[in-house]
Amino acid sequence: MINILLVCDDITKTDKFHKIFNKKPYNFSILANEKFIADTISIEVPDIIIVDENAANIKNLIKIVKDKCENTIIIFYISGNKVDKELVKYANAFITCDMSEDIILSTININLRMKNSLDMLSNSNKDLADSLYRLNALYSTSSQFAGTLDKSKLIQYMIEGMDKALSFSLTCTLSLCTNEEPVLILNSLYELSDELITALKLRTILNYNSLFEGKQAPLDLNAENLKVVKQVKYPASRFTFTLFQYDNMFAPISLGDNFFGCIEIFKEASFTSEDSTCFQTIAQQVSLPLKSATLYQEIIETNAKLEKLERLKSEFISIVSHELRTPLTSIKNSLDILMSGRCFDITPSADKFLSMAMRNVQRLSGIINDLLDLSKIEAGKMDFNFAPTNVNTVIEYVKSALSEVAKSKGLNLITDEKENLPEITADAQRLEQVLTNLVSNAIKFTPENKTIRISSSMISSKDIKINEYFKDSIKLDDGDYVEVCVEDEGIGIAEKDLLHAFDKFAQIENSLSRKAGGTGLGLPIAKQLLEAHHGAIWCDSELNKGSKFYFVIPVVKELVQINVAG
């Protein structure tokens, strides 16, 4: 019903308005005492106040009305055409004493319609403001979620976001996000007694178990093993068990099969449908970053295990290699003595078997050296002695060392060296190791009556043609480079195996490679040695048509003595 208050102490005027409003369904009252008026509008705000211009203390009375009745329509009842200018600014309308009853009612109804429109607009604005505030709270919370992979912080951000958006009295958040014991986080407006906390623990356990009815729960919970973390805003006041009469909402915090906990929220006022949507949205929003955080933690733990295994493997290789080297040296020295004839005359049969033993000792020694080099590189203990070096000198040394080996297999080892190549800053011994490995592989995997060619040239970085399989993994600085190529007419490498050519312990899978044997460490060692020179290595190959292994080293690159880690 519409409430109309008349402020007037003139009986003639009050009788007039009695006659007008008693005919209509209005709740009409008349007051003249300032104190009574203030008390009345404090209890029930009128829709319209009609104020007689002659009312006592009218200016003070109008200020009281404006302070307590923000949306109330104020109409002044005047006797003439003039009114106090100070009162005009407070007036929504005026009624004069010579107006008819119909005009007075029309004025009242017009202003009532205006008030209803203003009320609707005010409510719409309030709803819009609330919606914008919630959206801002959701956006802010989402931004916080995106900024961390710490699961404890994510849970805390979720609780803070709900506090901003919903202004709860209490939240009970069960978190299973740590590797430790489950935690019940209580964020409360007021202090909680021990008895109330126990009741909340039991309620949380019941809610948790209800989520897995007929299924296996991730964890068995009981009041004894459920740790409580309590955060209280205003500890001077205390909640009682009437808390359970508050309105509440509950939601799991999960994504697919990943369960992170659950949350229940209490509020003395009733939740709206918008509150429910906001609550569920935040509970769902936190689930994805929690899953990401879980995967990130698993990656960190897996990497830590892999690093530990890698260290153990390197240590094992180093220890075994050193342990093998000592007896192998004794065996080699003994064979040298026996083959020299100082102990007895060597028969042709004995010489055959001694030579076989010596070849296998040398082969085993090479394998051990590869293992030790790999171990040093991965441990960051490989030393380099950099100095101005001419790559053609290295090529000639390797050709001289391996020509007889190639000849014994019926292979032709030739070189095609570019004259007047500039010097590079390099460790000549390590370059010899790289080139020896490439030529040895070519000899090993090339059938008889074929040719192996070692070539050198000067090339600019923009003209270097790297096989597309290696482009993503090789990054070279601009400038000039010395390029060396070892080309053979051997078994080649299948396209699917190209990327694995420089993997540790990798070998070409065919009959010739199995017959040749080897550890598969030569190429990965060469790759890391060249990377220490700020160079690179790659290959072009076609199955059964041969391979070309290229490596490049920058020209006039000042390097200091360094260690390299794999």
HELIX and SHEET records of a PDB file:
HELIX    1   1 ILE A   11  PHE A   21  1                                  11    
HELIX    2   2 GLU A   34  ILE A   43  1                                  10    
HELIX    3   3 ILE A   58  LYS A   68  1                                  11    
HELIX    4   4 LYS A   85  VAL A   88  1                                   4    
HELIX    5   5 GLU A  101  ALA A  146  1                                  46    
HELIX    6   6 LYS A  151  LEU A  166  1                                  16    
HELIX    7   7 ASP A  194  LEU A  211  1                                  18    
HELIX    8   8 PHE A  241  GLN A  245  5                                   5    
HELIX    9   9 SER A  273  GLN A  285  1                                  13    
HELIX   10  10 SER A  287  SER A  340  1                                  54    
HELIX   11  11 PRO A  348  ALA A  379  1                                  32    
HELIX   12  12 VAL A  391  SER A  408  1                                  18    
HELIX   13  13 ALA A  428  LYS A  444  1                                  17    
HELIX   14  14 SER A  461  ASP A  463  5                                   3    
HELIX   15  15 LYS A  471  SER A  473  5                                   3    
HELIX   16  16 GLU A  495  HIS A  500  5                                   6    
HELIX   17  17 SER A  511  ALA A  516  1                                   6    
HELIX   18  18 GLY A  522  ALA A  532  1                                  11    
SHEET    1   A 5 TYR A  26  LEU A  31  0                                        
SHEET    2   A 5 ILE A   2  VAL A   7  1                                        
SHEET    3   A 5 ILE A  48  ASP A  52  1                                        
SHEET    4   A 5 ILE A  73  ILE A  78  1                                        
SHEET    5   A 5 ALA A  93  THR A  96  1                                        
SHEET    1   B 5 LYS A 227  ARG A 238  0                                        
SHEET    2   B 5 VAL A 183  GLU A 191  1                                        
SHEET    3   B 5 LEU A 170  SER A 175 -1                                        
SHEET    4   B 5 ASN A 258  LYS A 267 -1                                        
SHEET    5   B 5 ASP A 247  LEU A 255 -1                                        
SHEET    1   C 2 MET A 382  ASP A 383  0                                        
SHEET    2   C 2 ASN A 563  VAL A 564 -1                                        
SHEET    1   D 2 ALA A 387  THR A 389  0                                        
SHEET    2   D 2 ILE A 424  ALA A 426 -1                                        
SHEET    1   E 5 ASN A 412  ASP A 416  0                                        
SHEET    2   E 5 THR A 451  SER A 460  1                                        
SHEET    3   E 5 ASP A 480  GLU A 487 -1                                        
SHEET    4   E 5 GLY A 546  PRO A 554 -1                                        
SHEET    5   E 5 ALA A 536  GLU A 542 -1                                        
END                                                                             
